[in-house]
Amino acid sequence: MKSNFELLSPAGDFQCLVAAINAGADAVYFGLEDFNMRARAKNFKIKDLKKIKQLTGNSIGRRKGERSAGGWGKVSNKKIRRYLTLNTIIYDNEMKKVEEIVKKVKPYVDAIICSDIAVMLLCKKHKIPFHISTQCSVSNTKSAKFYKKLGAKRIVLARELNLKQIKKISRIIPVEIFIHGAMCVSESGRCFTSQFLFNESANRGKCIHPCRRAYIVKDEEGNKLKIENNYIFSAKDLCTLPFFEKLKNSGAVAFKIEGRNREPEYVDTVVRVYRRALDKKLTKKEIQDSMKELEKAYNKGFSSGFYLKSPTNDDFSKTENSSATQTKQFIGKIIHYYPKINVGLLKLNTGKLQLGDEIIILGKTTGIVRAKVKTMEIKHKQIKEAKKGQIIGIQLPFCRKGDDLYKVVKR
């Protein structure tokens, strides 16, 4: 049974966009090269918007022979809504450029996510729906009424709210909340640490995440403070799956996954897990199995955020890098694909491949395809292991010439 909620996925590039569509997202949010809060993501160009609209429209179908996990096609024929992020602070000398962007994107987006009132006024001027970014830290009904009166169609609420507070604001205006992904130790991500230390402003989308590092606390006399966890500024990732049914009753209409800097396998895994949770009430066993899936993707440990209670020491990460239980290793490229027999010709650039290995195929138009190596051949002879430099035939789901092939490696 399909839900009436919107599942909103990040799309940092075309691979992630296609992955989000095939995994079951109802909407995607993405940025251009300027004025978005993930300036370090690959992002898109204005010229890409036509193709994005084509991919997310309801007239695109799979090519003959394509499977549901690959290709430009989608799992269903529904229209995928498109939201553009123009959510950094804007200066006077940038207003002309911002307005040009607003005018150019109008035919291609369903709404603009923004935080600067100047951008909101430009959206009104050019009759483009706009959503209020979490950067505005809306956390009460008076602020919600203000933005509603200004013309906003939706508010992405501050992350520092509990379920009761969300319910109250949702009676004023449709609200969107985050359900999974990285969290900033600063209020709704409005941090200045990166600016102070490296002259790279988080509020201009250029944060380099110095908060993720381990720190030693000491005073001016050199006395050190003994602390249990040196990652004192690094929050764990938000994960709401264990209590997701409560979010369905929170009044929110849209559920957002953070991660425009993440890779396609992250998008694929997280969207699929929450798609299932949206469409049905998961059993305890299904939640446990789904949590294991989420642990395979990029994460810094999981926290319930502010939804159930205020965070404590347990909500800070204990690692600078990902705690994912698996990663991927590049091994080669697809040099030809035979769709009638579902066989790909692979050149092994590095490493080795064995029967039973789990693999990931990534491509700009293919998105992400997952498979397990069941058979391998060299010149029509069955083999059990392939090594660097060899060209092998392998049975694969639909993919394309030039796609990259990775081996899944457990940590």
N, C-alpha and C positions, 0 to 999 in steps of 0.2 A: 504494500500500500504506500503510495507516494504521499509525502507530507506537504503542508502548505507553507512550510518555512523555506527560506532561501539559504542555500549553502554557498558561501562565497570563498573562492580560492584565489591565492596569489598566482601571478603569472609574470615571472621575471624575464622570460624569453619565449620563443616559439615552442621549444621543447616542453617547457612547463605549461604553456597554454594548451597544447594538444593533450598533455597528460591530465590536466584538470578537466577538460571536456570529456575525455574517455573514462575518467574515474567517476564522473557523475555530478560535477559541480553545476549549480544553477546559474552562477554568475562568476565572473573573474574581475579582478582589479589589477591594474597595471600602470606603469609610469612611462613618461617620455624621457628624453635625455635631460630635461631641465625641470626644476621646480617640483620635484617629488622627494619624499622622505627616504627613498632608497636609491640615492644617486650612484652608489657603488654596484647596484645590480646591472645586468646587461641592458635592461630596458628596451624601449622601442623608439623608432623614428616616426615622424608624421606619415611618411610614405608607407609604413607598415599597417596603418589603420584600415585601409581597404581590405587587406588580406585577413586581418583580425576579424573584421565584420563578416567576411565571407565564411570564415571558419566557425563563427559563433551563430550564424544565421540558421534558419530552419530549412534551407533548401539544399544543404550539402549532404550528400550520401557517400557511403564507402564505394570505392572502386571494386570491381569484381575481384574476388579472391582475398580481399582484406578482411582481417579479423577485428573483433571489437577493441582490441588493445592497441591498434595501430592505425596509421593513416590520417588524412585530413578529416575523415568522417567522424561522426559522433556515435555514442552509444544509443542515443535516441534522436528524434527529430525535433526536440524542443529547442526553442531559441535560448541561447545563453546570454544573459545580460552582461553588459560591458561598462565598467566604471573606471574612469581615468582619475589618477591621483595628481592633483595640483595643490599639494598641502604643505608646502614650506612657507616661511615668511617671505614676503615680497617687498622689494624696495622701489622707490619712485622711478628710478632709471630703468626698471624692468617692466613697468606697467604696459608699455606699448607692445613688447614682445609677448607678454602674457595674454593680452587681448587678441593678438594675432593667433596664438595657439587656441584660445577659446573658440574663435570663429572657425578655424580650420577643422577642429575636432567635432563640431556640432553634428554632422551627419553620421558620425561613427560611434558615438557613445550614448549610453542611456542616462548617465549622470556623471557629474564631476564631484570628487571628494576633495573638499578644500577646508582650510583653516583660517585664511586671511579674509577679512570682510571685504576687501577690495575685489578679491576673486569672486566672492558671492555676488557682489553687485554686478560684476561683468557677466556672470551666469544669468542673472535676472535680465540684464540689458539684451542679451542675445537669446533669451528664452531657452536656456538649457537647465534641466533639473539639477539641483546640487544637494549633496549630503555633507553634513558637518563632520569633519575629521575628529578622531580621538585626541588630536593635538589641542583641540579647544577645551579639553577636560570638562565637558559638560557632566555635572554631577548633582544637579538639583532641578526642580520643576520650573523655577523662575528663569533659569538660563534656557531651558527647553522651550518655554513659551516665547522667549525673545527670538530664538532662531526660527521657530515656527512662524512668527509674525514677519520675520525677514524674508520668508519664502522657502525655507529648507523643507525637503521632502522626507528626510531621515536624519537621525543623529547617531553617529558611532560614539557610544558613551565612553566616558573615562573608565579606565580599567580598575579604578579604586572603589568600585561599588559592590555591595552585596545584592543578593537576589531580591530582597524586599525593596531596596532603593530603586532597582531597575524596574520593578513592577509599577511603582508609583510614577516614574517618568514616562513609562510606556503608555500611560493613559493620556498623555499630552500629545505625543507625536510618535510615529513608528521609530523603533530603535534597533540598532545593530550592536552586537557584542562579540568580543573575541572569545574563541573556544579552544584554541590551541596555538602554541608557538612561543617564541621568545618574548620575554618581558623585560622592561627597563626598570632599574632600581629607582629612577627618577619618576616624578608624577607624569603619567601618560606619555613617557618618552621625552619629555622636555628637559633634556640633560645638557649641562655645559662642560662636563669633564673633558670630552674630546676637544672642545674649543680651547679650554685653558691649557691643556697639556701639549696639544699638537696643532692648534690653530685650524682645526677641521670641525666645523659646526654641525652638530647633530640636527639642529633646527633648520639646516639647509640640506639635510639628507646625506651628510658626509661623515657620520659617526664612524670611528674606527674601533669602537668598543674597548676602550682601556679598562672599563669596569670588569671585563672578563678575566683580567689578570689577578695573580696572587699579590697581596700587599702585606708588608710588615708595618705594624703601627708602633711608632715611637715618638717620644716628646723631644723638645729642643736640646735636652741634656743627654739624649741618646738612650734613655730608658725605654725598653721594648715592652709592649703589651702582649702578654700571652693570650692567644685566642685559639679556639678549637679549629676554626676554618679560615685560612688566609684569603679566601675568595669572598671578602666581606662586602663587595659591591655587586656581585654577580648573582642575579636571581635565577632560579630554576625556570624551566619552560612551563607555560600554562598547559594543563591537560584536564579537560572537563569530562572525559568519557565516563569515569566511574560514577558521576552524578548527573549525567546528561539529561535524564528525564526531568530533573528539577529545572534545567534551563528551558526546556520546552514549555514549562508553565510560568516562566519568568516575565512574559509579556513581549519579549524580543521577537522580531519578525525575521531577522537575518543573523546568521551565525558565521563568523569570519575566522579564517585560518591565517595566521601570520606566516610570512616566509617568502617574500619576493627575492631574497638573496639565496634561497635554498635551491637544491637541485631537483630534477624531474622525479627521481625516485621518492623524494620526500613528499612532493605534491601528490604523486600517485597514491602512496601509502596512506597519507593522512586524509585525503579526500575520500578514498574508498571506505576507510573505517568510519568516518562520521556520516557518510552517505547511508551506510547500513543503520547507524544509530538514529538517524533522522526518520528513516522509512519504517522502522519498527522498534518496539521495546526489546532491547537485547537481554538475553538471559545472563545469569551470573557467569556461566561458562563462556558465553560469547564475549562478554566484557573482558574476561581474563585472557582469552585468545587474542582479542583485538589489542589489548595492552601490549602483548608480546610483539605484535606487528608494529605498533607505534615505537616500541623500544629499538626496533631495527633501523628506524630512520633517525636523522640528526636530532639530538636532544641533549640537554644539559641537566637531566633529571627532571622530574615532574612535580608540579605544584598545583593546588586548587586556586591559586591567586587570592583574590579578595571575596570570592563568591560565597564561601561558607564561613569564613572567619578571617581576621587580620593575619597576614603572614608572620611567621616566627623565624627563629634561626634555622629551622628545618627546611625553610623554603629558599635557602641560598645554596647555590651549586657548589660542588666539591671538585670541579674540574674546569680547566681553562678551555678545553676543546670538547668535542662531542662525546657523549656517553653511549652512542649507538652501538648495538650489539653486532652490527655487520657494516662492511664498507664495500666499495667496488674497486676493481683493478682493471685498467685498460689492457686489452690483449690483442686487439686487431680491428680490421675494418671489413665490412661486407663489400666484396668486389663484384658480385652478381647475385641476383635472386631469381629463382624459377618458380613463379606463383602456381603453376599447374600441379607441381609435385611438392610445394612447400619446402624447398631446399635452398639454402643460401651457400654461396661460395665465400669462404672466409680466409683472409690472409692473416696469419698469426704474426703480429709485429713484435711481441714480447711474451715472456712467460710460457705457460703450458696450459692445455685444456684436457680434461679427462671426462670419461663417461660418468654421468651423475652430477656433474658440476651445475650449479645454478648460474644463469647468465642474464644480463640486462642488455638490451639493444636500445640505443639512443639515436635519434635523428631529428632534424628540424621539422620535417613533415611527418615523420613516423611517431614522434613523441617518445613514449617508453613502452617497450615490450619485454615481458619477463618470460623465461622459459628454462627448461632443464635439458641438458645434453643427453639424448637417448641413443643416438647413433652418430657415427663419424666415418667418413670415407676419404681415402686418397686414391684417385684413379680407379674408383669403383671397388676398392678393397676396404673391408671393414677394419677400423683401428680402435684401440682403447684409449690412446693418448696421442695428443698432437703437441709439437714443440715449435719454438720460435723459427720463423722463416718458411714454415710449411703452408701450403694452400689446401684446405680441406673442404669437403662438402658436409653440411650439417643440416638436419631437419629443423626448421625454424618457423614460427608464426610469421605473418606478413611483415616484411621489412623492405629496405631499399638499398640500392647500390650507394656506397659512401657512408652508410650508417656505422656508428661506432659500436663495438661489442666489448662488454666488460664481464669479468668473472666476479661473482659475489664471494667475498671473503669474510668469514666469521672472525670476530674479535675475541 
